[in-house]
Amino acid sequence: MVELNISFVSVDFEVFGHVQGCGFTKHCRDMCVKRKIGGWVKNSKTGTIVGKMQGSKESIDEMTDWLTNTGSPGCKIERCEFKNWLTLLRPDYRDFAIRF
C-alpha cells in the first residue's frame, strides 16, 4: 500500500504600501482561484490588505512572491508580512473570497 503524504499550508498575510484603490483584492482573488488556493482577502481600515491563504506549498510560495513583489497593476508594495504559518491535512476553505 502506498501512503500519500499530501499536506496543505496555511498563512495569514498583510500587504503595506499603496495597495487600496488599485484592484489589489480582485487580482489577489483571481490569482488564488487560478492556483486552487482557498481563503479570503480584504481591505483593512488602516490602508493595508489583509487575508488568509490555504493551499499546496508550491501554490502558496507563488502567491507569497506575488504579494511581496508584484501585486496588481498600479499598486506600490512597501512590504508584506506573513504570520501564523501552519501545515494542515485538509484546508478549511473551499474557495477564495473577497471580504468586506
N, C-alpha and C positions, 0 to 999 in steps of 0.2 A: 504494500500500500504506500502510495506517495503522499506525503504530507505537504499541503500548500501553506506557505507562510506569507499570507497576504495581510499587510497592515496598512493603516492609514495614518496620516499625520494631521494634527490639528494645531492651529496657531492663531492668535489674535494679532491684529496689526493696527498701526496708526501712522498716517502719512501727513507730514508737515510741509508747509510752503503755500504757494498759490495753487490750491487744488480744488477749491469750490468754484462753481460757476463756469466750469470748462468741460463738463460731461464726464468727469472722472468716475463717478459711481456707475454710470451706464457702461462705460468702457470696461471698468473692472468686472461688472457682472457679465458682460459679453465674453471677456477673456476667460473667466472662471467656468462659465457654461461650456465653452469650447473645449476646456480641459477636464470636464466632468468633475469639477470641484463644487462641493456644497458649502453653504454658509450664508453670509449676509454682509452688506456694506451700507454705510450711511454717512451723511454729513453730520459733524458734531457741532455743538453750539459754540465751540472755541475756534472754529475755522479749519479744523483738520478733517480728514476722512478716517473713519474707524470701521473695523469689521472683523470677521472670523472666517477662516478658510479651513476646509477639511477635504483631503483627497490623497492621492498617491504622493509619495515623497518627490518623485520626479515632477509632477504637475505643480506641487506647492513650491518647489525650488524655482520653476519657471516663473511663477507668479510673484515670488519674493523679489526676483530680479526685476520684473516689470514694475512692481510697486516702488522699488528703490531707484531705478534708473530711467524708466521710460514714461509710464503714465499716459494720460490722454493728451491729444494734441492741444497745445496752448497752456498746459499746466507747467508749473515750475516747482519741482520737488526739491525741498531742502534736505529732508531725511525721512526715513521710515523706520519705525521701531516695531520689533516683533517680540511677543512675550507669550507665556503660557503654552510653550511647545509640549505637545502630548502625542503619544502613539496610541492609536485606537484599533480595536479589532474590527469595528464597523463604525462608519460615520453617523453622526446624529442628524445630519441634514441631507435630504434627498435632492434638493435643488439650491440654486443661489438666488437670493432676493435682494432688492434694494429696500431698505427700511427707511421710514420717515419719522 
